[in-house]
Amino acid sequence: MKDLLLITPPFTQLNTPYPATAYLKGFLNTKNISAFQSDLGIEVILELFKKDTFQDLFDIAFENNSIQSENCQRIYALKHAYLQPLEDIIAFLQGKKPTLARQICTDNFLPRASRFNQLDDLDWAFGSMGMQDKAKHLATLYLEDLSDFIIECIDPSFGFSRYAERLGQSANSFDELYIHLQDEPTFIDDITLKILDDKLKSIQPKLVCFSVPFPGNLYSAFRCAQHIKTNYPNIKVAMGGGFPNTELRSVTDVRVFEFFDFITLDDGELPIELLYEHVCQSELVEDDQKERNHNHSNEYKRTFILENGTVVYKNNSTKPDYKQADIGTPDYSDLLLKDYISVIEIANPMHSLWSDGRWNKLTMAHGCYWGKCTFCDISLDYIKIYEPIAAKLLVDRMEQLMEQTGETGFHFVDEAAPPALMKALALEIIKRKLTVTWWTNIRFEKNFTKDLCLLLKASGCIAVSGGLEVASDRLLKLIDKGVTVAQVAQVTRNFTEANMMVHAYLMYGYPTQTVQETVDSLEMVRQLFEIGVLQSGFWHQFALTAHSPIGLNPADYHIIPNTKAITFANNDVDFTDTTGIDHSQFSFGLKKSLFNFMHGIGFDMPLQDWFDFKIPKTTIKPDFIYQCLETETNFNIKPTAKIMWLGTKPLVTEQSKSKKGNTFYSLKLTFHTTTNAFDITLDKDKGSWFLNQLNALNINNNHLPSFSELKKDFETQFEDFELFWFSKPMNVLRDNGLLVL
């Protein structure tokens, strides 16, 4: 028995749990509140893709005469070929049968329907791919064939990472979702509700909390809540998470509370703690304490309830929200960590990071340190309130998670990780000699110097993603992104040269964007890929959200929102752009060109060839990005900058050279790196001075010398430190781990 049951409803990712319930459980541990968590999504998928379940599904489709298309007729005709390897394929994608990769990669092992039609086009993309990855991609296509069968013949709402998503998108009214909930449960609902029912019977919670991150989780959350209300009326049900945080801030429809007793907004720790006191503790106290406790348990934090037949927002607790240092380490216990499925859907390197492998998810900071982008929900607390976590505490949490999960990969899910904190984190990881792999989301800002990027790579950072948005300086200024295209080019170059992958989020259709700016933005992106400083990207069309500066002040951006009565969800807002441009016409061409650029082809094609309608010629010079990267050596180093040596101690050989009767002595320093060795030669005196400094420059020194301190020490013996520092031998060291931070 547990007091609380925390549930992520179907479906999110297949390869790793969505972290919200793990965060909450970690916090509840600090309060000694008993809780069990479940990712219903992965449990439903594993049940659905069993041989017996899929046999039933084939039979139902046949009996209902719903197998109509040629594609699904083929899958049904080959049903035994699909069923036989099904459970082995799932086990392979769970990492349990790696030797199956060789069989999967043979031509006739897996049956093939329409998802494999693109395979010939993709052969070149997988030329350099390892066998395990290629097998994962083929196995993913096989599962997608079966998914297509489910969608056409059984349940059109199915999707691997979403379910009935349309019902949750822009649902200003609750009517459509409510009507669907009066229908009989679907085949997938039946699986979901059986798993849920087993948990309710074994755990016997008093409060069930659904974390609903996306529109594609909403329908299942309501269906599960409906089941609880019908069969377990004494259990209280709450909803929180990303979807209500952004969409349900204006909810007034009382019918929502036929399913849920509470809807909480923003950070969930304190609201959940107060709900626990309200629901669970009031039963435990003696009569003489009941009145006092009752008063306390009527306190709420950012919580909607139904009171006297009306939806009421309660925020009457005076307790402050918890600091990030006090919320505990995420706890992944109860989740089926060994059973998640790694898939590779498309040959996009960043998407494979998202969908392949199990990542421990952590946050470096609450909110966004920039907090100005005009398309972003910066009016909401989850972005507006910025609070970083100390690097030592972050790495403590990393070590705890590594011990608990056995995984050393981390995805920091920040809005934008702050460079100073990333630096402190990297230093702490290196000091503790941890072998970890991590990646995160950033802003392409100037503080990501070449040296900082080398430090991040040395700590285990393998990739970053960031918003280039519209590659136009006018629009970046209007977005208030705080970067320029030239700056983005330089930062992406710094990451790329440090051997980290860079993914850019790209946007089209921003208010006031012209056709010319869209074409020029594509040309900028083409050059970034051609020159090799960008490896991955994704175009999305601008969406207006209610809580962004544009949503709050649309007239300033020359758009007209199409307002509707809001009784349920309110985030994505339909609008009319006064430019009158149909930006959606660019969608296919932008995405097709990007797909080619990511695979190193199509750079010589005229931009016009990506579109089937007339576009203007680009106004961007063909060497624009190249010129951005032709930067001069920066001879201005901050006096306070810390100097650090990441490499090993050198082997030292004394050399002498006679010239005009004089003998000159020098030191040859041989440094070994993990991949090669290199030499530098310094005058004996200066070389001896530098060797003495190397110990002080070691990362484990708590007081690394600053540039001005090194200069001062050098100039007690010699002249002109800058001449020494920017000499050829020192530049070689600068390229191999002598960092200015």
Disulfide bonds with the S-S distance in Angstrom:
none
